């Protein structure tokens, strides 16, 4: 298929965000871009439960400061199941590199969120990302 779009390896996303407007905007942008939102939550407990349920999740987008704890716990749960996590936060923790694929600084533009997901996918495939948006740091562990 010469002119068809390349199949994505990252399609199903878990969004973990405590700011309702940011969560809603992310859902809208990601759905419009063709991603499937498995769930959206503002709680560590719900995110960890979703990850543990065995639902197909290709990437977790997770804020650090959440309603009932820290996004680091979500990233650890994802890491334990070999699911990459991308922190989307204004304050990337120093130990994020141990559990996450990268960190995208808030505030970010919609196109930067999409480019960050594409960069995580490329990096996970061992390819150089086409574009690394401002505010994205990719970590070697993907």
Backbone as a ProteinNet text record, in pm:
[ID]
protein_1_A
[PRIMARY]
XXXXXXXXXXXXXXXXXXXXXXXXXXXXXXXXXXXXXXXXXXXXXXXXXXXXXXXXXXXXXXXXXXXXXXXXXXXXXXXXXXXXXXXXXXXXXXXXXXXXXXXXXXXXXXXXXXXXXXXXXXXXXXXXXXXXXXXXXXXXXX
[TERTIARY]
84.7	0	90.3	97.2	190.8	147	18.4	-25.4	-103.5	-116.3	-188.4	-102.5	-169.8	-96.7	-33.5	83.3	153.5	76.4	66.1	-4.8	74.8	5.3	67.7	83.5	190.5	205.7	142.7	141.2	73.8	-61.4	-167.5	-303.8	-393.6	-375.6	-464.9	-394.6	-459.1	-397	-478.1	-408.4	-467.2	-423.4	-520.1	-491.7	-514.5	-410.9	-417.9	-383.2	-487.4	-473.5	-574.1	-528.6	-618.7	-681.7	-639.4	-699.5	-807.4	-935.8	-1044.6	-1037.2	-1002.9	-996.7	-883.1	-770.9	-658.7	-696.4	-759.5	-801.6	-899.9	-998.4	-1098	-1031.7	-943.9	-874.5	-789	-717.2	-635.5	-721.9	-833.1	-923.2	-967.9	-1009.8	-1059.2	-950.6	-835.2	-724.6	-680.1	-667.2	-618.5	-721.3	-847.7	-952.5	-958.2	-950.6	-950.6	-830.5	-720	-598.9	-603.1	-711.8	-727.2	-683.5	-650.3	-613.4	-739.5	-727.3	-836.9	-805	-896.9	-878.8	-939.5	-854.1	-899.1	-974.2	-920.9	-983.9	-915.3	-988.8	-932.8	-967.7	-868.1	-890.7	-800.7	-839.5	-756.7	-702.1	-716.8	-678.9	-575.3	-476	-374.1	-440.1	-528.8	-591.7	-666.4	-741.3	-815.6	-720.6	-613.4	-517	-445.5	-402.5	-334.3	-429	-554.3	-654.4	-675.1	-680.5	-696.5	-577.1	-457.9	-336.3	-336.4	-372.4	-371.7	-481	-583.9	-696.6	-659.2	-546.4	-505.2	-560.1	-631.3	-679.5	-560.4	-584.6	-478.3	-451.4	-332.4	-288.5	-150.9	-134.1	-5.1	82	19.2	93.5	7.4	71.9	5.2	56.7	-34.2	-0.9	-36.2	63.2	38.8	99.7	16.9	62.3	128.3	206	272.4	180.7	125.8	42	-101.8	-149.6	-284.4	-367.5	-496.1	-590.4	-551.8	-509.7	-482.9	-338.8	-247.5	-107.9	-24.2	75	170.9	167.1	188.6	194.2	310.3	407.9	517.6	466.2	364.9	306.5	238.3	176	112.7	220.4	326.8	435.3	501.6	516.1	573.9	484.3	353.5	259	264.2	273.4	283.3	414.9	523	655	655.1	588.5	581.6	509.6	424.6	351.3	408.1	525.5	594.3	513.1	441.3	366.4	442.8	479.7	551.2	461.1	521.9	451.9	522.2	443.5	496.1	441.9	531.6	488.6	454.2	340.2	299.4	277.8	376.7	377.9	461.2	433.8	514.9	639.6	650.2	763.7	806.1	890.5	935.6	1026.9	989.3	1069.9	1204.6	1305.7	1439.2	1444	1360.3	1365	1268	1211.8	1118.5	1183.3	1309	1380.7	1378.7	1366.9	1368.1	1239.8	1130.3	1000.5	928.2	979.9	904.1	983.7	910.1	970.3	1018.4	954.4	992.8	907.7	930.9	860.3	833	705.5	665	622.3	688.9	661.1	526.9	454.1	334.2	376.5	308.7	202.5	260.7	184	225.4	113.5	152.1	53	1.6	-116.3	-178.3	-87	-31.2	54.1	181.3	225.1	342.5	310	188.4	147.2	146.3	89.6	85.5	226.5	311.5	450.1	526.2	495.8	562.2	525.7	399.2	356.7	426.5	433.5	503.1	651.2	711.2	853.7	876.3	785	795.7	785.1	692.5	677.6	803.6	855.5	976.8	1093.4	1110.3	1218.4	1204.7	1081.8	1055.9	1085.6	1075.9	1107.7	1255.8	1333.4	1475.2	1502.8	1401.4	1417.8	1437.6	1501	1512.7	1378.6	1327	1200.7	1214.1	1107.4	1107.8	1113.5	1043.9	1038	1030.4	1112.4	1104.4	1053.6	931.6	874.5	946.3	930.6	987	930.1	1015.4	970	964.4	1002.7	1002.7	1142.3	1154.8	1278.5	1247.3	1314.6	1299.8	1407	1368.7	1463.8	1498.8	1612.4	1657.7	1566.2	1505.8	1414.8	1281.8	1250.2	1121	1058.5
-115.5	0	123.1	190.9	301.3	430.1	460.1	590.2	583.9	467.2	453.1	499.1	530	569.1	447.1	467.3	360.7	326.5	200	156.5	197.6	255.5	296.3	177.2	179.1	80.5	133.7	264.3	326.1	375.1	308.1	344.8	369.1	289.5	291.4	360.7	467.4	552.1	556.5	558.8	586.2	727.1	815	953.9	970.9	1014.1	1033.3	1179.8	1258.7	1404.3	1458.6	1543.4	1596	1730.7	1793	1919.5	1887.6	1905.2	1864.3	1923.5	2049.9	2109.8	2051	2024.1	1962.8	1820.6	1746.7	1609.6	1609.3	1698.9	1706.9	1744.1	1843.1	1886.1	1773	1701.9	1588.9	1481.9	1446.8	1346.3	1387.3	1511.9	1561.5	1555.9	1611.5	1616.5	1476.1	1389.4	1254.1	1172.1	1186.1	1115.6	1164.6	1295.4	1352.6	1303.2	1275.9	1228	1076.8	1011.7	869.4	775.9	830.5	745.9	698.8	588.3	534.1	562.3	627.9	656.5	540	461.1	346.1	394.6	496.4	556.9	690.1	776.1	900.9	907.3	937.3	944.1	1049.8	1092.9	1187.8	1124.2	992.9	922.9	813.5	806.8	702.6	565.9	550.2	420	369.5	456.2	415.2	382.7	459.4	434.5	301.6	275.9	150.2	32.3	48.9	-56.4	-83.9	20.7	4.9	-69	-33.2	-99.8	-246.3	-272.5	-409.4	-496.7	-434	-509.3	-590	-555.6	-626.3	-565.7	-452.5	-384.3	-353.4	-357.1	-323	-172.8	-137.8	2.3	9.3	101.9	116.7	226	323.7	434.6	497.2	532.9	604.8	747.9	843.6	985.3	1023.7	1063.4	1080.2	1209	1282	1399.9	1351	1434.8	1395.7	1416.7	1535.7	1567.5	1528.6	1426.6	1375.9	1386.6	1363.6	1379.4	1298.4	1174	1086.9	1038.1	1111	1068.2	1123.2	1046	1089.4	1001.7	1064.2	991.4	893.2	907.9	811	670.7	661	529.6	469.5	554.1	508.4	460.9	539.1	501.7	371	351.6	225.6	106.8	124.4	16.5	-13.1	90.5	70.9	1.7	46.3	-11.9	-161.4	-198.8	-339.4	-425.1	-364.2	-435.4	-407	-346.4	-314.3	-220.7	-127.9	-24.7	106.1	170.4	297.7	406.4	495.7	610.2	737	838.3	970.2	1066.9	1126	1225.8	1353.7	1410.7	1540.9	1628.6	1710.1	1780	1907.2	1995.9	2116.4	2095.1	1978	1951.7	1805.4	1775.5	1638.7	1595	1487.1	1443.5	1385.9	1400.8	1351.5	1200.1	1123.6	978.3	928.4	1019	980.7	887.8	907.3	830.4	680.6	642	500.4	428.3	503.8	439.8	489.2	588	650.7	658.5	676	691.8	834	927.3	1066.3	1157.1	1286.5	1388.2	1506.6	1546.2	1663.1	1771.3	1886.1	1996.4	2062.1	2093	2175.2	2320.6	2409.4	2387.8	2345.8	2270	2224.8	2251.8	2261.8	2280.1	2143.3	2141.9	2017	1942.2	2013.4	1945.9	1891.4	1953.8	1902.5	1772.7	1761.7	1636.3	1523.8	1550.1	1448.4	1412.3	1512.5	1486.7	1409.5	1436.2	1364.4	1216.3	1186.4	1046.2	978.4	1046.6	990.8	969.8	1061.3	1048.2	929.7	907.8	792.3	663.8	661.4	542.4	516.3	619.9	604.1	556.7	618	580.7	435.6	394.5	256.6	156.6	202.7	117.6	123.5	203.9	218	314.2	396.8	495.2	633.6	718.7	857.9	926.6	998.7	1071.1	1174.7	1192.5	1293.8	1433.2	1450.3	1582.3	1563.7	1637	1638	1776.7	1782	1912.6	1978.8	2109.8	2184.7	2130.1	2113.5	2068.3	1918.1	1841.8	1695.7	1645.7	1562.6	1490.6	1342.2	1274.4	1131	1063.6	955	879.7	753.2	696.5	574.6	456.3	446.4	335.1	360.3	282.2	297.5	162.6
0	0	0	-113.6	-129.8	-62.3	-67.9	-20.5	110.3	167.9	294.2	410.8	519.4	639.6	703.7	758.4	829	957.1	984.6	1105.1	1228	1322	1447.1	1539.6	1615.2	1722.7	1850.8	1865.1	1978.7	1929.8	1976.1	1937.6	2058.2	2161.7	2278.1	2395.3	2444	2544.6	2673.6	2784.4	2914.8	2952.1	2977	3012.4	3162.7	3232.9	3377.7	3405	3429.5	3438.7	3539	3632.7	3735.3	3699.9	3592.7	3550.1	3446.6	3481.2	3391.9	3251.3	3239.2	3106	3022.1	3084.6	3013.8	2971.7	3062.5	3030.9	2913.8	2918.6	2811.3	2678.7	2682	2560.6	2504.2	2591.4	2546	2480.8	2545.5	2488	2348.2	2335.3	2206.2	2098.9	2129	2032.6	1992.7	2090.6	2062.9	1984.2	2017.9	1944.2	1799.8	1782.1	1646.6	1564.8	1631.7	1564.2	1540.2	1583.3	1555.5	1666.6	1782.8	1895.9	1968.4	2036.8	2117.1	2263.3	2331	2472.9	2551.6	2614.1	2692.4	2816	2881.3	2998.2	3025.8	3096.1	3147.1	3294.3	3376.9	3521	3582.5	3702.2	3777.1	3904.3	3914.8	4037.9	4010.7	4098.1	4090.3	4100.7	4195.8	4219.4	4096.1	4029.9	3909.6	3794.6	3781.5	3674.2	3695.9	3818.3	3849.2	3828.5	3866.8	3846.1	3696.7	3616.8	3472.2	3412.7	3454.9	3406	3448.7	3573.3	3625.7	3563.7	3508	3452.7	3328.9	3269.1	3148.2	3021.1	3032	2911.7	2821.9	2692.2	2597.4	2605.4	2649.8	2659.9	2596.9	2503.7	2436	2496.9	2563.3	2623.5	2732.1	2842.1	2950.3	2949.1	2937.2	2950.6	3093.1	3171.1	3313.9	3368.9	3441.8	3515.6	3644.5	3708.2	3832.8	3952.9	3965.6	4081.3	4051.9	4122.7	4099.9	4227.3	4214	4323.8	4446.4	4425.9	4541	4547.5	4488.9	4496.3	4383.2	4345.4	4245.4	4120.1	4007.6	3881.2	3873.4	3962	3964.8	3994.8	4080.7	4111.2	3988.5	3909.2	3784.5	3687.4	3674	3583.2	3627.1	3756	3805.8	3770.5	3786.6	3752.1	3602.4	3520.7	3375.9	3341	3402.1	3377.8	3410.2	3518.9	3560.3	3455.9	3376.5	3271.4	3132.8	3127.5	3000.8	2912.9	2976.4	2904	2919.9	2810.7	2825.8	2883.6	2958.5	3016.7	2972	2941.7	2909	3011.5	3090.9	3187	3112.8	3145.7	3093.7	3217	3246.6	3374.2	3366.6	3458.4	3469	3551.7	3614.4	3702.4	3688.8	3594.2	3570.5	3686	3754.2	3868.7	3825.2	3910.1	3875.8	3850	3919	3900	3793	3713.8	3607.1	3505.6	3482	3380.6	3408.5	3533.4	3568.6	3527.1	3508.8	3483.5	3360.1	3291	3182.9	3054.1	2946	2813.8	2792.1	2862.7	2845.5	2929.6	2910.9	2987.6	2895.8	2886.7	2808.1	2905.9	2896	2987.9	2957.8	3065.3	3054.6	3068.4	3006.4	2909.5	2774.9	2700.7	2568.8	2469.3	2344.1	2237.3	2194.7	2138.8	2094	1996.9	1903.1	1803.9	1868.8	1978.7	2049.4	2123.4	2175.7	2239.2	2136.2	2020.2	1914	1867.5	1851.5	1809.9	1918	2044.6	2154.4	2151	2125.8	2116.3	1999.5	1886.7	1769.6	1799.1	1873.8	1908.9	2001.7	2095.8	2185.7	2104.8	2009.6	1925	1842.9	1780.4	1698.9	1784.6	1898.9	1988.6	2033.5	2062.4	2103.2	1994	1868.6	1753.5	1716.1	1788.6	1757.9	1643.6	1607.5	1500.7	1561.3	1485.8	1528.6	1504.1	1602.1	1582.1	1471.5	1393.7	1287.7	1347.6	1459.1	1522.8	1673.7	1743.7	1889.4	1928	1980.3	2013.2	2130.1	2137	2248.7	2378.3	2476.6	2607	2623.8	2520.4	2533.1	2559.8	2661.7	2686.6	2675.4	2585	2572.3	2656.2	2722.1	2801.8	2727.4	2760.2	2690.6	2713.9	2829.8	2859.3	2792.6	2692.5	2623.9	2607.6
[MASK]
++++++++++++++++++++++++++++++++++++++++++++++++++++++++++++++++++++++++++++++++++++++++++++++++++++++++++++++++++++++++++++++++++++++++++++++

